Amino acid sequence: MLAGWQLRRTGHGVELTPAGAEFHSFAQETLANFERTQQRIIETEGAAPDQLTLSVPLRLGRLLIPVLHRNFAIALPEITLHVLEEGTDRAPELMQSGQIVQ
């Protein structure tokens, strides 16, 4: 898992460590991007693909892939979702070749 993804106890409960807060922000952004992509597919009448392939950063795949698959299956059950764990340096190359979407 991710080093530094921790909670810190305080007198009033718990709070995220700086690394935890950074990851939380990244996760929120990733889910927002997913929701925008989902909305674009819904709004594009008749243009929904049969399959969609997404790429997530290597270190976050274990955390994000189950959530992505579950939410996608609920929202768009007619589309098969493939999620790849790739290094962030490969994402632009995969997008240009059409293997993944942005």
MOKA-V465235 format. One record per residue. N is the residue number from 0. RES is the residue in three letters. SS is DSSP state (H for helix, E for strand, C for the rest). NEAR is the number of other C-alpha atoms within 12 Angstrom. Layout:
N/RES/SS/NEAR
N/RES/SS/NEAR
//
This chain:
0/MET/C/13
1/LEU/C/16
2/ALA/C/13
3/GLY/C/16
4/TRP/C/19
5/GLN/C/19
6/LEU/E/18
7/ARG/E/17
8/ARG/E/11
9/THR/E/10
10/GLY/C/7
11/HIS/C/7
12/GLY/E/9
13/VAL/E/12
14/GLU/E/17
15/LEU/E/19
16/THR/C/18
17/PRO/H/16
18/ALA/H/18
19/GLY/H/20
20/ALA/H/18
21/GLU/H/17
22/PHE/H/25
23/HIS/H/24
24/SER/H/15
25/PHE/H/19
26/ALA/H/23
27/GLN/H/15
28/GLU/H/15
29/THR/H/26
30/LEU/H/23
31/ALA/H/15
32/ASN/H/19
33/PHE/H/31
34/GLU/H/19
35/ARG/H/15
36/THR/H/24
37/GLN/H/29
38/GLN/H/17
39/ARG/H/17
40/ILE/H/24
41/ILE/H/18
42/GLU/H/12
43/THR/C/12
44/GLU/C/10
45/GLY/C/10
46/ALA/C/13
47/ALA/C/20
48/PRO/C/20
49/ASP/C/15
50/GLN/E/21
51/LEU/E/30
52/THR/E/29
53/LEU/E/32
54/SER/E/34
55/VAL/E/35
56/PRO/E/23
57/LEU/H/21
58/ARG/H/19
59/LEU/H/28
60/GLY/H/25
61/ARG/H/18
62/LEU/H/23
63/LEU/H/31
64/ILE/H/28
65/PRO/H/18
66/VAL/H/21
67/LEU/H/35
68/HIS/H/27
69/ARG/H/16
70/ASN/H/19
71/PHE/H/30
72/ALA/H/19
73/ILE/H/15
74/ALA/H/20
75/LEU/C/24
76/PRO/C/18
77/GLU/C/16
78/ILE/C/22
79/THR/E/21
80/LEU/E/30
81/HIS/E/22
82/VAL/E/29
83/LEU/E/29
84/GLU/E/24
85/GLU/E/23
86/GLY/C/17
87/THR/H/18
88/ASP/H/14
89/ARG/H/19
90/ALA/H/24
91/PRO/H/17
92/GLU/H/17
93/LEU/H/22
94/MET/H/18
95/GLN/H/12
96/SER/C/12
97/GLY/C/15
98/GLN/C/21
99/ILE/C/24
100/VAL/C/27
101/GLN/C/23
//
